[in-house]
Amino acid sequence: MEHHQFLPNEEAGQSRRTRWWDVSVLIDGATPEVQARLEAEQGLAEAGGVLAAGGTVAFPTETVYGLGADARNTAAVEAVFAAKGRPSDNPLIVHIADLSQLEGLVTEVNGTARRLMDAFWPGPLTLVLPAAPGAVSPRVTAGLDTVAVRMPAHDIALRLIAAAGCPVAAPSANRSGRPSPTLASHVGDDLAGRIDGIVDGGPTGVGLESTVVVAGDDGIVTVLRPGGITAEQLARHAADVRLDAALQSAAEAGGRDEDMPAPRSPGMKYTHYAPRGALRVVTGAAPERVAAAIQAELDAAKARGEVTGVLAFDEHLPLYRADCVLSLGSLTALETAAHRLYAALRRFDDGGVTFILAESCPREGLGAAVMNRLLKAAGGKVIKV
């Protein structure tokens, strides 16, 4: 099923017709009528044709919605940067639907990388590999001699890439700096009128972007961006797992972007995932002291006329009073926090919240990715108790 939108891009002073294909009936477990399935399959074929013709199409993955373009087509890739307002020294991830697409895309897949592919593909793991000369647009690699590649674990994404017949470069389908989209409606809020189409496949699963790694010949795996595959999972298939020096420096500095080199991976530089209101992350060893400090800050903000919000874990929710109190789930189930984070940041925007405080969580397992995104959303602004 398809419905059409013709929305003005007032900020850019132009209009673009953004097509919308609802293919959610194709999701595993759905039992649609034959006609509905046929219409959805036709919609996917049309969306693939738009990509093949050099257009830009947003689509669901198991992590977040991506904004896709033919990775070989510089004009198409530039349209992605223009729609997102994304810095040009930030590389893009290339999505493939079949291992055979690696041929001609990269020059080598070493044993370590092959083990990770066998273990985690399709899935939320991106591998930075040596790029074959001329295989993709230089705008995809941001001038580097490597290309970031992954195979998404989402049937609609895989079918769309196959229908396009090309490797698909796809960052998250949001305006740069905004929270990543976990629903097609989030994409529409940010990009309708700026892109050619949106494939609506319902809500995403993981909720955070993929883990990005470099796999060394020596078996050492270096994490450039934490994500849906944890360091602990990677360690089962590697001689050692290490954090990239730039990522380690950013973590120690609270996630600030200053003085970082040109990024080797998406998500390593620039304020990402930010709500419109001011966000701070509050850290401390004693939960009671953290809660007391957060409430004191919220009360002071309310007194000066702010619309207040707090992002907290279930264990501490009763301790807070604010205009908007949102749960990240339990500290014992951080996959829930990963799934809820971006939607929560957008809910603060919907409620006009101007001052937001967020609890921190341990950095083990998925906590590393949750904290990476929270600190990016806060622009590195941390309150230590």
N, C-alpha and C positions, 0 to 999 in steps of 0.2 A: 504494500500500500504506500502511496506517495501523496504528500500534500505540498503545495508550493508556497514559498514566501518571496515577496519582493520588498526588501527592507532597505531603507536609505542608510548609507554609511556617512552620517552627517559630519563626523570628525574628519574624515578624509575628503569630504566634499564630493562624493560620488555614490552611485547606487550599484548594487550587484544582486542578481536574483539567486537566492540560496535555496536549492532544492532540498527536500526532506523526505528520506525514505525510511518508513517504519518497517523494520525486518525482524522485530522482536519475536514474531511467531516462529522463527527459525531456530531459536535458542533451544538447546537440549532440554528435553522434558516437556516442551510445548506440544500440544496435539491440535493443530489448526485444521480448519476445513481445507479441502484441496485447493479451492480458489484462492484463499488467503495465502497459502504457501506458494502458489504459482506467482501471485502478485509480488510477494516478498522476494522470491528468487529473481524475478524480472527487475526489481528495484536494485538488487545487488549487482546484477549484470550491467544496468545502466550506470551505477556508481563507479564500477570498474572501468567502464568506457570513458567516463569523465576523467578519471586518473590517467588512463592511457592517452587521452587527447591533450594532456598538459594541464588539467584542472586541479583544484584543491578540494579534498573531501575529508571530513571528519568521520571517525569510525571508532567503535568500541574495541578495547582489548581487555585482558583480564586485570590490567593495572588501572589505567585511566583512559579516557578518550584521547586518541591521537589525531593530529591534522596531517593528512597524507598528501604526498605529491610524488611523481616519478623522480626517483633519486638521480636519474641520468640527465634530467631536463633542467638546465640552469634557470630558465624563465619560470618554470613551475616552482622550483625551490625558492626563488626570490619572492614569489607570490606568498609562500608560507611565511617567510620573514616579514613581509609587508603586513600580512594579516595579523600576525602576533605582535608586531613592533619589537621583534627580537634582535638583540645584538648579533652582528654578523660574525663575531669570533667565537660564538657558541656552536659547536658542531651538532649535527642531527643524527639520530639513530635510524639506521636502515632496517626495515622490517621485511622478512622473507617468509614464504609459505612452504618452502621445500629446501632440503639441504643441497639439492642440485644447483640452486641459485647462487651458492657460494662460489661456484666455478666461474671465473671471469670477474668476480667481485673482489676477491682477496687473492694474495699470492701464496699464502701459506696458512695451514691450520696445524699447529703443533700438537703433540700428544696431550699436553695439559688441557688445551682448549677443547680437543676432541672428547676428553673424559667429561668435561663440564657440559658440553653439548649433549652427550649421551645421558647425563644425569638430569639435566634441567630444561632441555628443549623438547617440545615447546614449553615456554615458561618465562617468568619475569627475570631473566638473566640476559644482559647485553655483554658481548665480548668485543673488545677493541682489537682489531686484527690489521695486518699490513694490507693496505689497499692496492689493488691492481691499478696501474696507471691508466687514467681516463675512464675507469669503470663507473664512477659517479661524478656528479658535478663538484667542482672545487668548493662550492658553497656548502655542500653537505659536510665535507671534512674540515671546513674552516682553515684550509691551507695546510693541514697536517698530512703526513704520509700514511695515516691509519684511518680506518673506518669502523664505526661502532655498529654491530649487527646483532639482531635478535629475531627469534621466531616466536610470535605470541601464542599463548595457549587459549585462544578464543576462536571458535569455529567461524564466526562471522568475519573476523579479521582475516583469517586464513583464506576464506573463500573470496573475500574482496581482493586480496593481494593476487590470488590466482587469476581472478577475472581481469585484473588490470594487466597482467602479463609482464610486470616489471617489478624491480625492487622498489619499495615505497619508503621514502624518507618521511618520518613522522615524529615531531615533538608533541608535547601535550597540546590539546586543542583549546587553548585559552589565550587571552591577551597576556603578553609577557609580564611576569611579576604578579599575576593574579593566581588565586588557588586553582589547582588543576581540576578538570571536570570529571566527575564520576557519573554524570547523567547527561543525556543528549540535551536536555533543557539548559544545563550549565553552558554547553557549547553555544547554543542559540543566544544566550544572554550576552556572551562575549563576542561572538564572531558572525552572527547572522548579518547579512549585508556585506560581509568582507570575504566570504569564501563561496565556493560553487555548490557545495552540498554537505548534508549531514546524514549519516546512516545511524538510525536509532535502534540500538540493540539492547535497550534496557540498562539497568545499573551495572557498573563494573564490579569486579570481585575483590581483588587485593586492596585497591584504593590508593596505593602508593606506587610510584614509578618503579621500573626495574632496577635491580642492582647492576652496576657497570663495573667490569673488571678487565684487567690485563692478565693473561695467562702466560707465564714465563716458560721457556724451554726447560728450566730447572725444576719445574713443578710448583714454583711459588706463584700464588695468585695475589695480585694487588687490587684492592678495592678502590675505585675512583669515586663511586657514589653508592652509598648503602641503599637497599631497597627490599623488594619482595623475597629475595633469597638471602638468608642471613650468613654471616661469617662462619657460624657454627656449621651450617649445612655445607658451605664451600670446603671447610676443613676436612670433611670426609673424603674429598676427592683431590686434595692438594697436599704437597709437601709442607706448605706453610701458607698462612693467609695474613697479609699485611695491609695497613691503611696507606694510601698514597700520601706523600709528604704534604702536599697542598691541602688535602682533606684533614689530615691530622692538625696542621697549623690552624685551619679554619675552626676546627672543633675546640682547640685550646683558646682561640680568640673569641669564642662565643658565636661563630658563624658569620663574622663580618667579612665583607668582600674586599676591603682595602688591601692594596699591595699584592693581590693574588695574581699569578701569571695567567696568560691566556689559557683557557680551560682545555684539558685533554678529553673531557667528557661533558655531556649535557648535565646541567644542575650543579656544576662546580663553582660558578661565579654568578654574581648579581643577586639582588634580593628576589627571591622566588616565593610564589605561593601566598602572597600577602593579602590580607583583608584590607578594606579601606580604612578601618579604624586603627588607632595605634595599638600595637600588640607588644607585650612584654612576657618573657618566660621567667617564672619564679622558681629558683632552685634552693635546696637546703636539705640537711640530713634528717631533720626532725619534722615529720608531717604536721604536727600541731603548730609549730612555729611558722611553717610555710603558710598554713591556712590562716593563721592570725595576721600575718603580714599581708597576704592577699586581701583579706577582708578590710584591713585598715586602708589599703590603697584604693579599694573599690569605694569605700565610704567617702574618702577625700575627693575622689573623682566625681562622685555623685553630688557632693556639696558644691563643687565648682561648675555644675551644670552638664556634666558628661552623661551620655547614655552608656551604661556599664554592662560588661559581659565577662563571664568566667568560663574557662574550658578546663574541666576537672575530671578526675576518675571517680568511679562510683563509690569507692570507699570514703570519699571526703565530701561528696555533694551536699549532704545536710548542713555542712559548716558554712555555706556561702549564701549571701544575699546580694542579688544583682538584678538588673533589668532583664538579662538573658543568661541563664545558667545552662550550659550544655555538657553532656556526658561524653567522655571518650571510652566508656566501658570500664571494665575492671583492670586493675594493674596486673592481675594474674592472667589476662587474656589480651595481650597487646595487639593481636591481629584485629580486634575490634577497634582499637584506637586507629590503626592504619586505615581501616575501612571507613571510619567516620570523619577523619580529620578534615579533609578538604570540603566536604559538605557542611561541616560545622562552621568553618571559616566563612563560607558563602551565606550561611544562615545569619551570622552576625551582620553581614552587609545588608541582607534583606530586612533586618530589624533596625537598621540605622544606628548600630552600636558604634560608639566613637572611642571607647577605651576598653581594652581587653587584656585580661591576665590569664595565663595558662600555667597549669602545673607541669612539672617535668616528670620524666619517668626514667628508670634504669636504662642504660645503653646496651644491655645485652640483648641478643636475638633481634627481633623486629624493633626493639626499643632504639637501636642505633639509627634506623631509618626514620622512625617517628620523631626523634629528637633532631635529626638533621633537617627535616622539613619544618619543624616548629621554629628552630633557630633561624632558618632562612626566611620564614614568614615574618619573624620579628625583626629582621634586619640585624640579627646579632645582639639585640638589646635584652639583657638578662638582669634580673634582680636577685642577688644572692643574700640569703637569710642566714 
